[in-house]
Amino acid sequence: MRKRLLWVLLAIAAAPAAARAEWLEASSAHFVVYADDSERDIRTFSQQLERYHSAMALLTGARDAPPPSPSNRVTVFVVSNQAQVRKLYGEGSRYVGGFYMPRAGASAAIVPRVATGTAKPAPSMLVLLHEYAHHFMISTSAFPMPRWYSEGGAEFFASAGFPSDGAVEIGRPAMHRAAELLLPGFARDVPVAELLDPAARRRDRTGYDAFYGKSWALFHYLTFDKARDGQMLRYLQGMQQGKSSREAGLAAFGDFDQLERDLNSYLHKSRTMMFNLKPDMIAIGPVEVRRLTAGEAAMMAVRVQSHRGVTAEKARALLPEARAVALRFPEDPAVLASLAEAEHDAGNDAEAIVAADAAIARNPALASAHVQKGMSLFRQAATATDRTAAYSKARVAFAVLNRREPDHPLPLIYYYRSFVEQGLAPPDLALHGLARAVEMAPFDLGLRMTLGMALIRRHEGETAKRAIAPVAYNPHGGRLAAIAQTVMARLDSDPKWDGSGIETVNTGDDEE
């Protein structure tokens, strides 16, 4: 019996390392993934994300777009289950299976563990692919996409498959939308006229699923139906020329009632088309996987919550855990950088700067430590006795980061803000830097609004409208989209408006 037990223990000890789960980081051209998983699974997951990006780049003609700077990649935190996702999301999370936060220099997604062994993505993977499609589409085109096109496109791309041979399938049937497209009272009853003419949308409709399903159906139909070849491009060109969605739709598609009948017939076909992109068409770079240090692994729960964003109350509650981990691993620069973020979130700027300096001393290349130092110095400057000197000191901290990572957007953003928050007119260099930050992080809607309002104050209304338009049309823009729409309407009626009084604009309730 003892010999048998010894044999079993030896067999377990000799099992391949890939079978054991531990906190790992997978780094690739467009993503950084953190997961408490096996090396095999996190590598496969990262490769699937890169294959997905490559497939979208191929199909949209964006293969020449440069990769983001290291800090501007999308960070994906893979947590244990949906309950943890919903806890991190907070209020209104009942139906949340995963979520994405588009932020300059800090874009992140939080999803539950994803099964990578099947060609068909799990529901949580669908959420991530849908949101990354939005990220990709707004990053590669400044065109203010109409809502049906934005959501239909995201659903179209997210309905993907990842066969084991390395191919990618795009435009698969959206089976998660099948029921609503066939049952009365859901997507089946949303007329295409409402998609193409927002003014015709019935205000008594509730829920977004019906809209999403019908948008996917129209996007799929216009992509693959031979009789409609080229019509979607003509529709988009019409909108770029200044036509409304309805006007462009009538010119490109003809009678909306006929379009409805044709779409209905298309949905009842026994077979549908999709793009099957062979492995030699999908080019991805290497995926580097490393095991996190013991300190990084111990700090991961704090890091995920901090990255998600915390209230002042939650920040104070989280801080003791961050400090306890830092006491155990006082020489780990990543731990110290996370401690700096926790101290900053709790309002302790002096302590945050000490922790950030300690992290930088141990790893001068650690971008997150430079960010936390700069942000805390910046906040201190607002109440400093000598604000000019304090803001200058904060700018120096971000300048160090800029020299190490020239395409990091945050140094450019804070350089601009350092003038505005002192009540000074930003010099041309600061405005050009802000515009460059938008180029690097076009998915950050708040950043776009900042640039747009800066341009309005300089009486560059047409340029401002180009910056703000993607915010106004963003389907997830909420209150910010409403503000952008109000600003654009004001510019249309008063091209010489200088932006004054915007704080008093009534934008209505946030979009749900």
Buried (B, 14 or more C-beta within 10 A) or exposed (E): EEEEEEEEEEEEEEEEEEEEBBBBBBBBBBBBBBBBBBBBBBBBBBBBBBBBBBBBBBBBEBEEEEEBBBBBBBBBBBBEEBEBBBEBBEEEBEEBBBBBBBBBBBBBBBBBBBEBEEEBBBEBBBBBBBBBBBBBBBBBBBBBBBBBBBBBBBBBBBBBBBEEEBBBBBBBBBEBBEEBBEEEEBBBEBBBBBBBBEEEBEEEEEEEBBBBBBBBBBBBBBBBBEEBEEBBEBBBEBBEEEBBBBBBBBBBBEEBEEBBEBBBEBBEEEEBBBBBBEEEBBEBEEBEBEEBBBBBBBBBBBBBBBBBBBEEEBBBEBBEBBBEBBEEBEEBBBBBBBBBBBBBBBBBBEBBBBBBBBBBEBBEEBBBBBBBBBBBBBBBBEEBEEBEEBBEBBBEBBBBBBEBBEBBBBBBBBBBBBBBBBEEEBEEEBBEBBBBBBBBBBBBBEBBBBBBBBBBBBEBBEBBBBBBBBBBBBBBBBEBBBBBBBBBEBBEEEEEBEBEEBEEEEBEEEBE
